[in-house]
Amino acid sequence: MSYRTDVAYSYDGSFNGFLCCVYESYSQQELPYEIVSQEEEQGFLLPARPIATDLNTAKRVYATIAAKISREARELVRLGWLIHHPHKELLLLHFLRLGFSCGPAVTDMLADDTVRTLDEAVLQLRREAHKFTGFVRFSVHQGALVSIIEPRNQVLPEIRSHFCDRFASETFMIYDKTHGQALIHEPGRDAIVAVDELDMPELDHKEVEFRRLWKRFYNTIAIRERVNPRLRMNHMPKRYWSQLPEMQPDPGTMAPPRKKPVSRASELPGQASLTGTDSPRDGRKHSV
């Protein structure tokens, strides 16, 4: 059977909207060359057909994936929706078409480029989500715990249960600055909502003091003789450091200026370097 391939879809950017695109592809016997969200459509040069989001249609497609392929394949699609990939919609559509053709065996077909690419991307998502269970740092703002993260993938759905269970009695928010989303929790309920921009108030003196105490603890437990910068960057890549208080200078402080070596007439040539000032404390490297 031949499919029309000279068409592009645009949708609202939601998972349910994507499932409606899958339905449209099969019902109209089309294989779109691109699927873009309405936000991305503004920079898309060619016209794209808008696909309306219908919740009942999305539920039917979601149930059909488990019935016609497998529950494992449906979970892979759900996780695949959260990955960082320039054309994830097409990747998922091609995976589903392969799955509806091959059945449950599709999840083991790692020799296929589509399946392997999706499987590797989901693995990266899971690894990043696991890292954020340890890298999230909360600060107190007006009685609530607030954290800002900048992940590559949409990790909030994957770390949601971890933090909601661990801080069940707390009011907190984890703001995903990369994707404009926030996990908001208060005792008894939680939700992931869209947040275009978040303006944080200035830190109060108590929060500043807590950060200094945390940095002092972090530096105190470090074993200088066992410092391994390469190993630390393997476990804590630098792209996470911008939101880690222990990797930032103390608020409101500046590094002390370096002192120039003072030469004395009584010193022998070359001794001036022995009396020079060492690197400032803030510049030392510490183990994780």
FIRO-452427 format. One line per field, with one value per atom (N, C-alpha, C): residue number from 0; residue in three letters; atom name; x, y, z. Coordinates in steps of 0.1 Angstrom, whole numbers, m for minus. Example, Ala and Ser with C-alpha at 12.3 -4.5 7.8 and 13.67 -1.06 7.14 Angstrom:
num: c(0  0  0  1  1  1)
residuo: c(Ala  Ala  Ala  Ser  Ser  Ser)
atomo: c(N  CA  C  N  CA  C)
X: c(132  123  132  128  137  129)
Y: c(m57  m45  m33  m22  m11  0)
Z: c(78  78  78  71  71  79)
END
This chain:
num: c(0  0  0  1  1  1  2  2  2  3  3  3  4  4  4  5  5  5  6  6  6  7  7  7  8  8  8  9  9  9  10  10  10  11  11  11  12  12  12  13  13  13  14  14  14  15  15  15  16  16  16  17  17  17  18  18  18  19  19  19  20  20  20  21  21  21  22  22  22  23  23  23  24  24  24  25  25  25  26  26  26  27  27  27  28  28  28  29  29  29  30  30  30  31  31  31  32  32  32  33  33  33  34  34  34  35  35  35  36  36  36  37  37  37  38  38  38  39  39  39  40  40  40  41  41  41  42  42  42  43  43  43  44  44  44  45  45  45  46  46  46  47  47  47  48  48  48  49  49  49  50  50  50  51  51  51  52  52  52  53  53  53  54  54  54  55  55  55  56  56  56  57  57  57  58  58  58  59  59  59  60  60  60  61  61  61  62  62  62  63  63  63  64  64  64  65  65  65  66  66  66  67  67  67  68  68  68  69  69  69  70  70  70  71  71  71  72  72  72  73  73  73  74  74  74  75  75  75  76  76  76  77  77  77  78  78  78  79  79  79  80  80  80  81  81  81  82  82  82  83  83  83  84  84  84  85  85  85  86  86  86  87  87  87  88  88  88  89  89  89  90  90  90  91  91  91  92  92  92  93  93  93  94  94  94  95  95  95  96  96  96  97  97  97  98  98  98  99  99  99  100  100  100  101  101  101  102  102  102  103  103  103  104  104  104  105  105  105  106  106  106  107  107  107  108  108  108  109  109  109  110  110  110  111  111  111  112  112  112  113  113  113  114  114  114  115  115  115  116  116  116  117  117  117  118  118  118  119  119  119  120  120  120  121  121  121  122  122  122  123  123  123  124  124  124  125  125  125  126  126  126  127  127  127  128  128  128  129  129  129  130  130  130  131  131  131  132  132  132  133  133  133  134  134  134  135  135  135  136  136  136  137  137  137  138  138  138  139  139  139  140  140  140  141  141  141  142  142  142  143  143  143  144  144  144  145  145  145  146  146  146  147  147  147  148  148  148  149  149  149  150  150  150  151  151  151  152  152  152  153  153  153  154  154  154  155  155  155  156  156  156  157  157  157  158  158  158  159  159  159  160  160  160  161  161  161  162  162  162  163  163  163  164  164  164  165  165  165  166  166  166  167  167  167  168  168  168  169  169  169  170  170  170  171  171  171  172  172  172  173  173  173  174  174  174  175  175  175  176  176  176  177  177  177  178  178  178  179  179  179  180  180  180  181  181  181  182  182  182  183  183  183  184  184  184  185  185  185  186  186  186  187  187  187  188  188  188  189  189  189  190  190  190  191  191  191  192  192  192  193  193  193  194  194  194  195  195  195  196  196  196  197  197  197  198  198  198  199  199  199  200  200  200  201  201  201  202  202  202  203  203  203  204  204  204  205  205  205  206  206  206  207  207  207  208  208  208  209  209  209  210  210  210  211  211  211  212  212  212  213  213  213  214  214  214  215  215  215  216  216  216  217  217  217  218  218  218  219  219  219  220  220  220  221  221  221  222  222  222  223  223  223  224  224  224  225  225  225  226  226  226  227  227  227  228  228  228  229  229  229  230  230  230  231  231  231  232  232  232  233  233  233  234  234  234  235  235  235  236  236  236  237  237  237  238  238  238  239  239  239  240  240  240  241  241  241  242  242  242  243  243  243  244  244  244  245  245  245  246  246  246  247  247  247  248  248  248  249  249  249  250  250  250  251  251  251  252  252  252  253  253  253  254  254  254  255  255  255  256  256  256  257  257  257  258  258  258  259  259  259  260  260  260  261  261  261  262  262  262  263  263  263  264  264  264  265  265  265  266  266  266  267  267  267  268  268  268  269  269  269  270  270  270  271  271  271  272  272  272  273  273  273  274  274  274  275  275  275  276  276  276  277  277  277  278  278  278  279  279  279  280  280  280  281  281  281  282  282  282  283  283  283  284  284  284  285  285  285  286  286  286  287  287  287)
residuo: c(Met  Met  Met  Ser  Ser  Ser  Tyr  Tyr  Tyr  Arg  Arg  Arg  Thr  Thr  Thr  Asp  Asp  Asp  Val  Val  Val  Ala  Ala  Ala  Tyr  Tyr  Tyr  Ser  Ser  Ser  Tyr  Tyr  Tyr  Asp  Asp  Asp  Gly  Gly  Gly  Ser  Ser  Ser  Phe  Phe  Phe  Asn  Asn  Asn  Gly  Gly  Gly  Phe  Phe  Phe  Leu  Leu  Leu  Cys  Cys  Cys  Cys  Cys  Cys  Val  Val  Val  Tyr  Tyr  Tyr  Glu  Glu  Glu  Ser  Ser  Ser  Tyr  Tyr  Tyr  Ser  Ser  Ser  Gln  Gln  Gln  Gln  Gln  Gln  Glu  Glu  Glu  Leu  Leu  Leu  Pro  Pro  Pro  Tyr  Tyr  Tyr  Glu  Glu  Glu  Ile  Ile  Ile  Val  Val  Val  Ser  Ser  Ser  Gln  Gln  Gln  Glu  Glu  Glu  Glu  Glu  Glu  Glu  Glu  Glu  Gln  Gln  Gln  Gly  Gly  Gly  Phe  Phe  Phe  Leu  Leu  Leu  Leu  Leu  Leu  Pro  Pro  Pro  Ala  Ala  Ala  Arg  Arg  Arg  Pro  Pro  Pro  Ile  Ile  Ile  Ala  Ala  Ala  Thr  Thr  Thr  Asp  Asp  Asp  Leu  Leu  Leu  Asn  Asn  Asn  Thr  Thr  Thr  Ala  Ala  Ala  Lys  Lys  Lys  Arg  Arg  Arg  Val  Val  Val  Tyr  Tyr  Tyr  Ala  Ala  Ala  Thr  Thr  Thr  Ile  Ile  Ile  Ala  Ala  Ala  Ala  Ala  Ala  Lys  Lys  Lys  Ile  Ile  Ile  Ser  Ser  Ser  Arg  Arg  Arg  Glu  Glu  Glu  Ala  Ala  Ala  Arg  Arg  Arg  Glu  Glu  Glu  Leu  Leu  Leu  Val  Val  Val  Arg  Arg  Arg  Leu  Leu  Leu  Gly  Gly  Gly  Trp  Trp  Trp  Leu  Leu  Leu  Ile  Ile  Ile  His  His  His  His  His  His  Pro  Pro  Pro  His  His  His  Lys  Lys  Lys  Glu  Glu  Glu  Leu  Leu  Leu  Leu  Leu  Leu  Leu  Leu  Leu  Leu  Leu  Leu  His  His  His  Phe  Phe  Phe  Leu  Leu  Leu  Arg  Arg  Arg  Leu  Leu  Leu  Gly  Gly  Gly  Phe  Phe  Phe  Ser  Ser  Ser  Cys  Cys  Cys  Gly  Gly  Gly  Pro  Pro  Pro  Ala  Ala  Ala  Val  Val  Val  Thr  Thr  Thr  Asp  Asp  Asp  Met  Met  Met  Leu  Leu  Leu  Ala  Ala  Ala  Asp  Asp  Asp  Asp  Asp  Asp  Thr  Thr  Thr  Val  Val  Val  Arg  Arg  Arg  Thr  Thr  Thr  Leu  Leu  Leu  Asp  Asp  Asp  Glu  Glu  Glu  Ala  Ala  Ala  Val  Val  Val  Leu  Leu  Leu  Gln  Gln  Gln  Leu  Leu  Leu  Arg  Arg  Arg  Arg  Arg  Arg  Glu  Glu  Glu  Ala  Ala  Ala  His  His  His  Lys  Lys  Lys  Phe  Phe  Phe  Thr  Thr  Thr  Gly  Gly  Gly  Phe  Phe  Phe  Val  Val  Val  Arg  Arg  Arg  Phe  Phe  Phe  Ser  Ser  Ser  Val  Val  Val  His  His  His  Gln  Gln  Gln  Gly  Gly  Gly  Ala  Ala  Ala  Leu  Leu  Leu  Val  Val  Val  Ser  Ser  Ser  Ile  Ile  Ile  Ile  Ile  Ile  Glu  Glu  Glu  Pro  Pro  Pro  Arg  Arg  Arg  Asn  Asn  Asn  Gln  Gln  Gln  Val  Val  Val  Leu  Leu  Leu  Pro  Pro  Pro  Glu  Glu  Glu  Ile  Ile  Ile  Arg  Arg  Arg  Ser  Ser  Ser  His  His  His  Phe  Phe  Phe  Cys  Cys  Cys  Asp  Asp  Asp  Arg  Arg  Arg  Phe  Phe  Phe  Ala  Ala  Ala  Ser  Ser  Ser  Glu  Glu  Glu  Thr  Thr  Thr  Phe  Phe  Phe  Met  Met  Met  Ile  Ile  Ile  Tyr  Tyr  Tyr  Asp  Asp  Asp  Lys  Lys  Lys  Thr  Thr  Thr  His  His  His  Gly  Gly  Gly  Gln  Gln  Gln  Ala  Ala  Ala  Leu  Leu  Leu  Ile  Ile  Ile  His  His  His  Glu  Glu  Glu  Pro  Pro  Pro  Gly  Gly  Gly  Arg  Arg  Arg  Asp  Asp  Asp  Ala  Ala  Ala  Ile  Ile  Ile  Val  Val  Val  Ala  Ala  Ala  Val  Val  Val  Asp  Asp  Asp  Glu  Glu  Glu  Leu  Leu  Leu  Asp  Asp  Asp  Met  Met  Met  Pro  Pro  Pro  Glu  Glu  Glu  Leu  Leu  Leu  Asp  Asp  Asp  His  His  His  Lys  Lys  Lys  Glu  Glu  Glu  Val  Val  Val  Glu  Glu  Glu  Phe  Phe  Phe  Arg  Arg  Arg  Arg  Arg  Arg  Leu  Leu  Leu  Trp  Trp  Trp  Lys  Lys  Lys  Arg  Arg  Arg  Phe  Phe  Phe  Tyr  Tyr  Tyr  Asn  Asn  Asn  Thr  Thr  Thr  Ile  Ile  Ile  Ala  Ala  Ala  Ile  Ile  Ile  Arg  Arg  Arg  Glu  Glu  Glu  Arg  Arg  Arg  Val  Val  Val  Asn  Asn  Asn  Pro  Pro  Pro  Arg  Arg  Arg  Leu  Leu  Leu  Arg  Arg  Arg  Met  Met  Met  Asn  Asn  Asn  His  His  His  Met  Met  Met  Pro  Pro  Pro  Lys  Lys  Lys  Arg  Arg  Arg  Tyr  Tyr  Tyr  Trp  Trp  Trp  Ser  Ser  Ser  Gln  Gln  Gln  Leu  Leu  Leu  Pro  Pro  Pro  Glu  Glu  Glu  Met  Met  Met  Gln  Gln  Gln  Pro  Pro  Pro  Asp  Asp  Asp  Pro  Pro  Pro  Gly  Gly  Gly  Thr  Thr  Thr  Met  Met  Met  Ala  Ala  Ala  Pro  Pro  Pro  Pro  Pro  Pro  Arg  Arg  Arg  Lys  Lys  Lys  Lys  Lys  Lys  Pro  Pro  Pro  Val  Val  Val  Ser  Ser  Ser  Arg  Arg  Arg  Ala  Ala  Ala  Ser  Ser  Ser  Glu  Glu  Glu  Leu  Leu  Leu  Pro  Pro  Pro  Gly  Gly  Gly  Gln  Gln  Gln  Ala  Ala  Ala  Ser  Ser  Ser  Leu  Leu  Leu  Thr  Thr  Thr  Gly  Gly  Gly  Thr  Thr  Thr  Asp  Asp  Asp  Ser  Ser  Ser  Pro  Pro  Pro  Arg  Arg  Arg  Asp  Asp  Asp  Gly  Gly  Gly  Arg  Arg  Arg  Lys  Lys  Lys  His  His  His  Ser  Ser  Ser  Val  Val  Val)
atomo: c(N  CA  C  N  CA  C  N  CA  C  N  CA  C  N  CA  C  N  CA  C  N  CA  C  N  CA  C  N  CA  C  N  CA  C  N  CA  C  N  CA  C  N  CA  C  N  CA  C  N  CA  C  N  CA  C  N  CA  C  N  CA  C  N  CA  C  N  CA  C  N  CA  C  N  CA  C  N  CA  C  N  CA  C  N  CA  C  N  CA  C  N  CA  C  N  CA  C  N  CA  C  N  CA  C  N  CA  C  N  CA  C  N  CA  C  N  CA  C  N  CA  C  N  CA  C  N  CA  C  N  CA  C  N  CA  C  N  CA  C  N  CA  C  N  CA  C  N  CA  C  N  CA  C  N  CA  C  N  CA  C  N  CA  C  N  CA  C  N  CA  C  N  CA  C  N  CA  C  N  CA  C  N  CA  C  N  CA  C  N  CA  C  N  CA  C  N  CA  C  N  CA  C  N  CA  C  N  CA  C  N  CA  C  N  CA  C  N  CA  C  N  CA  C  N  CA  C  N  CA  C  N  CA  C  N  CA  C  N  CA  C  N  CA  C  N  CA  C  N  CA  C  N  CA  C  N  CA  C  N  CA  C  N  CA  C  N  CA  C  N  CA  C  N  CA  C  N  CA  C  N  CA  C  N  CA  C  N  CA  C  N  CA  C  N  CA  C  N  CA  C  N  CA  C  N  CA  C  N  CA  C  N  CA  C  N  CA  C  N  CA  C  N  CA  C  N  CA  C  N  CA  C  N  CA  C  N  CA  C  N  CA  C  N  CA  C  N  CA  C  N  CA  C  N  CA  C  N  CA  C  N  CA  C  N  CA  C  N  CA  C  N  CA  C  N  CA  C  N  CA  C  N  CA  C  N  CA  C  N  CA  C  N  CA  C  N  CA  C  N  CA  C  N  CA  C  N  CA  C  N  CA  C  N  CA  C  N  CA  C  N  CA  C  N  CA  C  N  CA  C  N  CA  C  N  CA  C  N  CA  C  N  CA  C  N  CA  C  N  CA  C  N  CA  C  N  CA  C  N  CA  C  N  CA  C  N  CA  C  N  CA  C  N  CA  C  N  CA  C  N  CA  C  N  CA  C  N  CA  C  N  CA  C  N  CA  C  N  CA  C  N  CA  C  N  CA  C  N  CA  C  N  CA  C  N  CA  C  N  CA  C  N  CA  C  N  CA  C  N  CA  C  N  CA  C  N  CA  C  N  CA  C  N  CA  C  N  CA  C  N  CA  C  N  CA  C  N  CA  C  N  CA  C  N  CA  C  N  CA  C  N  CA  C  N  CA  C  N  CA  C  N  CA  C  N  CA  C  N  CA  C  N  CA  C  N  CA  C  N  CA  C  N  CA  C  N  CA  C  N  CA  C  N  CA  C  N  CA  C  N  CA  C  N  CA  C  N  CA  C  N  CA  C  N  CA  C  N  CA  C  N  CA  C  N  CA  C  N  CA  C  N  CA  C  N  CA  C  N  CA  C  N  CA  C  N  CA  C  N  CA  C  N  CA  C  N  CA  C  N  CA  C  N  CA  C  N  CA  C  N  CA  C  N  CA  C  N  CA  C  N  CA  C  N  CA  C  N  CA  C  N  CA  C  N  CA  C  N  CA  C  N  CA  C  N  CA  C  N  CA  C  N  CA  C  N  CA  C  N  CA  C  N  CA  C  N  CA  C  N  CA  C  N  CA  C  N  CA  C  N  CA  C  N  CA  C  N  CA  C  N  CA  C  N  CA  C  N  CA  C  N  CA  C  N  CA  C  N  CA  C  N  CA  C  N  CA  C  N  CA  C  N  CA  C  N  CA  C  N  CA  C  N  CA  C  N  CA  C  N  CA  C  N  CA  C  N  CA  C  N  CA  C  N  CA  C  N  CA  C  N  CA  C  N  CA  C  N  CA  C  N  CA  C  N  CA  C  N  CA  C  N  CA  C  N  CA  C  N  CA  C  N  CA  C  N  CA  C  N  CA  C  N  CA  C  N  CA  C  N  CA  C  N  CA  C  N  CA  C  N  CA  C  N  CA  C  N  CA  C  N  CA  C  N  CA  C  N  CA  C  N  CA  C  N  CA  C  N  CA  C  N  CA  C  N  CA  C  N  CA  C  N  CA  C  N  CA  C  N  CA  C  N  CA  C  N  CA  C  N  CA  C  N  CA  C  N  CA  C  N  CA  C  N  CA  C  N  CA  C  N  CA  C  N  CA  C  N  CA  C  N  CA  C  N  CA  C  N  CA  C  N  CA  C  N  CA  C)
X: c(8  0  9  6  13  7  15  11  15  6  9  20  31  42  45  36  39  31  29  21  29  26  32  20  22  12  17  7  10  0  4  m5  m2  m9  m8  4  12  24  23  10  8  9  10  11  m2  m14  m26  m28  m22  m22  m14  m2  6  m2  m9  m16  m27  m33  m42  m36  m23  m15  m13  m11  m9  m22  m33  m46  m49  m45  m47  m39  m26  m17  m23  m30  m35  m49  m57  m70  m70  m60  m58  m48  m42  m32  m20  m15  m4  8  19  32  38  35  40  55  60  75  79  70  73  61  63  52  58  51  56  46  50  41  37  26  21  32  40  50  61  65  76  71  58  52  55  58  60  73  83  95  96  85  84  80  88  87  75  71  61  48  36  23  22  15  13  m2  m7  m21  m23  m32  m34  m43  m38  m45  m51  m64  m71  m69  m68  m66  m80  m82  m95  m91  m96  m92  m97  m109  m114  m105  m101  m93  m79  m74  m61  m62  m72  m74  m75  m82  m83  m70  m62  m48  m39  m40  m31  m35  m48  m52  m48  m49  m46  m31  m22  m8  m5  m11  m9  m16  m28  m35  m29  m24  m19  m4  3  18  21  23  25  25  23  24  38  48  62  64  59  60  53  41  34  42  48  56  68  74  85  81  69  64  61  56  53  66  76  89  96  94  99  94  82  76  84  92  99  113  118  132  135  148  154  158  150  153  147  154  149  136  135  123  117  114  109  95  87  74  75  83  85  92  101  107  97  88  78  68  64  55  60  73  79  80  83  84  70  59  46  42  45  42  50  62  70  63  59  53  40  31  19  21  32  35  42  51  58  53  45  40  49  48  55  70  75  89  96  89  95  105  102  110  124  125  138  146  140  147  157  167  177  186  186  193  187  174  167  171  174  178  168  155  145  144  143  142  154  166  178  179  176  177  167  155  145  149  154  159  170  180  191  187  178  173  165  157  150  159  170  180  187  190  195  186  173  162  162  163  162  175  186  199  198  193  193  183  171  161  167  175  182  191  199  208  201  190  183  177  175  170  181  193  204  209  206  212  202  190  180  183  184  187  176  170  159  163  157  158  145  145  132  129  117  112  97  96  82  75  83  78  76  80  79  93  95  108  107  117  118  131  131  143  142  153  153  163  158  167  167  177  178  182  173  176  175  181  179  166  162  150  139  127  116  115  123  125  114  106  97  87  81  72  79  92  100  104  106  111  99  87  76  73  72  68  79  92  103  102  100  100  86  75  62  61  67  67  77  89  99  95  89  85  69  63  48  42  48  42  47  54  60  53  54  50  62  63  75  72  82  81  94  94  106  104  111  109  119  113  122  123  134  136  138  143  145  132  122  109  98  100  89  78  82  73  76  67  69  61  68  61  58  45  40  34  38  32  29  18  14  7  7  2  m12  m12  m25  m27  m19  m21  m8  m7  5  1  8  5  18  19  29  22  26  19  29  24  32  36  48  53  62  58  66  79  77  88  86  97  96  106  100  108  109  121  124  127  122  126  140  145  159  159  171  173  173  166  167  179  182  195  196  184  184  188  182  186  200  205  219  228  225  232  232  220  219  228  229  237  252  256  270  273  263  266  267  258  259  272  277  290  301  300  311  311  299  298  304  300  305  320  326  341  348  341  347  348  338  339  347  352  360  374  379  392  401  409  417  427  432  442  436  423  416  408  411  404  407  396  397  387  391  382  375  382  376  365  367  357  345  347  336  328  334  327  319  324  317  304  304  292  284  290  283  287  282  286  285  293  294  280  273  260  250  252  244  249  261  267  260  254  249  237  231  220  224  237  242  248  242  248  262  266  280  290  286  295  295  288  287  294  299  305  295  299  290  283  269  261  266  268  272  287  295  309  317  329  338  351  357  370  380  389  398  409  414  424  437  444  456  467  476  487  499  506  518  530  539  550  559  563  571  586  594  608  616  625  634  648  656  670  678  673  680  677  667  663  673  675  684  675  681  673  665  652  643  635  639  632  619  617  604  592  594  583  579  588  584  576  577  569  556  553  541  529  517  504  499  494  488  475  469  456  446  436  425  418  412  405  394  387  375  379  392  396  400  400  404  394  399  390  388  376  372  366  366  360  345  337  323  318)
Y: c(m12  0  12  22  34  45  53  63  77  87  100  106  111  116  131  138  152  161  157  165  166  177  179  182  178  180  190  198  206  203  204  200  208  206  216  213  203  200  191  186  177  162  153  139  134  139  135  140  152  158  149  144  135  122  117  104  107  119  122  123  127  127  113  104  90  85  88  84  90  102  109  102  98  92  79  71  58  60  69  70  77  85  92  85  74  67  76  83  93  90  94  93  107  115  129  130  139  141  150  156  164  165  165  168  179  190  202  207  212  218  232  238  251  262  260  270  269  257  254  258  257  260  274  283  297  298  289  289  279  272  262  268  266  273  268  255  249  248  249  248  234  234  222  221  209  207  207  215  214  202  195  183  186  186  189  178  182  172  168  155  149  138  141  132  117  115  102  95  102  96  92  101  98  86  84  72  60  60  48  44  54  51  45  51  47  32  29  15  6  10  2  m2  7  4  m8  m9  m20  m33  m31  m43  m49  m41  m45  m48  m41  m43  m49  m41  m46  m35  m38  m28  m22  m30  m26  m15  m18  m8  5  4  16  24  17  24  31  24  30  43  43  55  66  62  73  79  71  77  84  79  85  99  102  115  125  120  129  132  125  126  139  142  153  148  151  147  157  161  171  167  154  149  138  139  128  123  133  128  118  122  112  99  100  88  79  85  77  71  79  75  63  64  53  41  43  31  24  32  26  19  25  18  5  4  m8  m18  m13  m21  m27  m19  m24  m35  m34  m44  m57  m55  m66  m72  m65  m70  m68  m76  m74  m75  m81  m83  m70  m59  m47  m41  m43  m37  m44  m56  m63  m61  m54  m52  m41  m42  m31  m30  m39  m37  m27  m24  m14  0  9  23  30  29  36  31  18  11  14  13  16  30  39  54  57  52  54  48  36  29  36  41  48  61  68  81  79  69  66  62  55  52  65  74  87  94  94  100  95  81  75  78  78  82  96  105  119  121  114  115  110  99  93  103  110  120  131  135  147  143  130  126  130  132  136  150  156  169  180  178  188  195  208  216  225  225  233  245  256  268  273  279  283  297  299  311  313  322  325  313  305  293  281  281  270  266  253  248  250  256  259  254  248  243  246  250  253  243  236  227  230  225  227  214  205  192  192  183  182  175  165  158  163  159  163  153  155  146  147  158  160  148  142  131  119  117  106  108  120  122  127  128  132  124  111  102  102  103  103  114  126  138  140  136  137  127  116  106  110  115  119  131  141  153  154  144  143  154  158  168  182  184  197  204  217  224  228  223  226  227  232  234  231  223  221  226  237  244  239  234  229  241  248  261  258  246  243  241  234  231  239  249  257  250  241  233  233  231  231  220  212  202  210  211  218  208  208  198  206  202  205  193  192  179  175  164  158  159  168  169  175  172  177  177  185  186  192  188  194  204  217  228  235  242  250  263  267  280  286  297  303  310  316  323  324  323  323  334  344  354  351  348  344  357  358  369  367  378  378  369  362  353  361  356  363  359  366  363  349  344  330  320  321  312  314  326  328  321  322  315  300  294  280  276  284  280  280  290  290  278  274  262  250  249  237  237  248  249  245  250  246  231  225  211  203  208  202  202  214  215  207  206  200  185  178  164  160  170  166  161  151  146  151  161  168  158  149  139  130  129  120  127  140  147  141  139  134  142  153  161  154  145  138  129  122  113  121  133  141  146  150  154  143  131  119  117  119  116  129  141  153  163  161  169  184  192  206  213  208  214  215  207  207  217  222  230  243  249  262  263  252  252  245  242  236  247  250  260  258  245  242  246  248  251  266  274  288  296  308  317  321  324  329  341  341  353  366  376  389  390  380  381  381  385  385  378  372  366  376  374  384  386  398  400  393  389  382  393  388  397  394  404  402  398  390  386  399  400  411  406  413  410  418  411  417  416  426  426  414  409  398  385  384  371  368  355  351  351  351  351  338  339  327  325  331  329  336  347  354  346  336  327  318  316  308  316  329  337  343  339  345  338  345  340  328  318  306  310  301  303  305  314  316  303  303  291  287  298  296  288  289  283  268  263  249  239  228  218  207  202  193  180  170  158  159  150  150  147)
Z: c(0  0  0  m9  m10  m1  5  14  8  11  7  16  10  18  17  9  7  16  29  38  52  59  72  81  94  104  114  120  131  142  154  165  177  188  200  209  205  213  225  227  238  233  243  240  234  239  233  219  216  203  193  198  190  186  196  194  183  183  172  159  159  146  141  150  146  140  146  141  127  125  112  102  105  96  90  99  95  88  93  87  73  71  58  49  54  47  42  52  50  58  53  61  61  70  69  70  63  63  75  82  94  102  116  125  135  135  143  152  163  172  167  172  167  170  180  183  172  169  159  145  143  129  124  134  130  122  125  117  106  104  93  80  70  57  49  50  42  50  43  51  57  69  76  80  79  82  97  103  117  121  131  136  150  151  163  174  186  197  202  201  206  217  229  240  238  232  230  220  209  199  205  213  219  228  235  244  236  224  216  210  206  200  211  223  234  238  238  242  231  218  207  207  211  211  220  232  241  236  229  224  212  203  190  190  199  199  213  223  237  247  259  270  271  268  268  257  246  235  238  245  248  259  268  278  271  261  254  246  241  234  244  256  267  271  273  277  265  253  241  239  244  243  251  261  271  266  256  252  246  245  238  224  214  200  191  180  171  164  161  154  161  174  182  177  172  167  156  146  135  139  149  154  160  168  175  165  155  145  137  133  126  134  147  156  157  158  159  147  135  123  122  126  126  136  148  158  153  147  142  131  125  114  120  130  135  148  155  168  180  190  202  201  190  188  185  182  178  188  201  212  212  207  207  193  184  171  171  179  181  169  160  147  138  141  133  138  129  133  142  138  145  160  161  174  183  177  184  189  180  183  195  194  205  218  217  229  236  228  234  240  233  238  251  252  265  276  273  283  288  280  284  293  289  298  312  313  326  334  327  334  340  331  336  347  346  357  370  369  381  387  379  384  391  386  393  406  409  422  433  428  437  435  423  420  423  426  429  442  443  455  457  469  473  480  478  486  492  503  509  504  498  493  498  508  513  518  525  532  523  511  502  497  494  489  474  468  454  448  436  430  415  409  394  388  378  371  356  349  334  327  327  321  306  299  285  281  289  287  296  294  303  314  325  336  346  347  358  359  349  351  357  354  359  374  378  392  401  395  403  415  414  425  435  431  441  450  445  454  461  455  461  473  472  483  494  490  499  507  501  508  508  512  512  520  531  540  537  526  523  511  510  498  490  478  470  456  448  434  428  417  409  395  392  379  369  358  346  337  338  330  316  312  298  290  296  290  294  303  308  315  324  332  347  355  370  376  385  393  406  409  421  430  443  452  465  471  484  490  504  510  504  498  493  478  471  457  451  438  430  415  407  393  386  373  364  356  356  349  340  330  322  329  328  334  324  318  308  314  325  331  346  353  368  373  380  386  401  405  419  428  440  449  454  459  464  476  478  489  502  513  525  533  544  551  556  560  566  555  543  532  528  528  525  535  547  558  556  553  551  539  529  517  521  529  534  543  551  560  551  541  532  525  520  513  523  535  545  548  549  551  539  527  514  514  517  517  528  539  551  549  543  541  529  521  510  514  507  510  499  502  492  485  493  487  477  477  468  457  455  444  431  423  410  401  395  387  376  369  358  362  373  379  383  390  394  382  371  360  353  355  349  357  370  378  380  379  380  369  357  345  348  342  344  341  332  328  339  350  362  372  371  382  384  374  375  385  389  398  411  413  426  435  446  455  459  461  465  454  442  431  428  436  433  444  441  451  462  474  484  480  482  478  485  478  484  487  483  486  473  474  462  467  457  460  464  474  478  467  466  455  458  447  449  454  462  467  458  454  447  456  451  460  463  475  479  479  471  471  481  488  498  493  498  494  500  511  518  511  502  496  485  483  472  459  448  435  435  431  431  443  455  467  467  459  460  456  447  444  455  465  477  487  486  496  490  477  471  477  474  480  472  479  473  466  459  453  463  461  471  474  486  490  481  476  468  455  451  438  440  452  454  448  444  439  450  450  460  454  461  456  458  451  451  466)
END
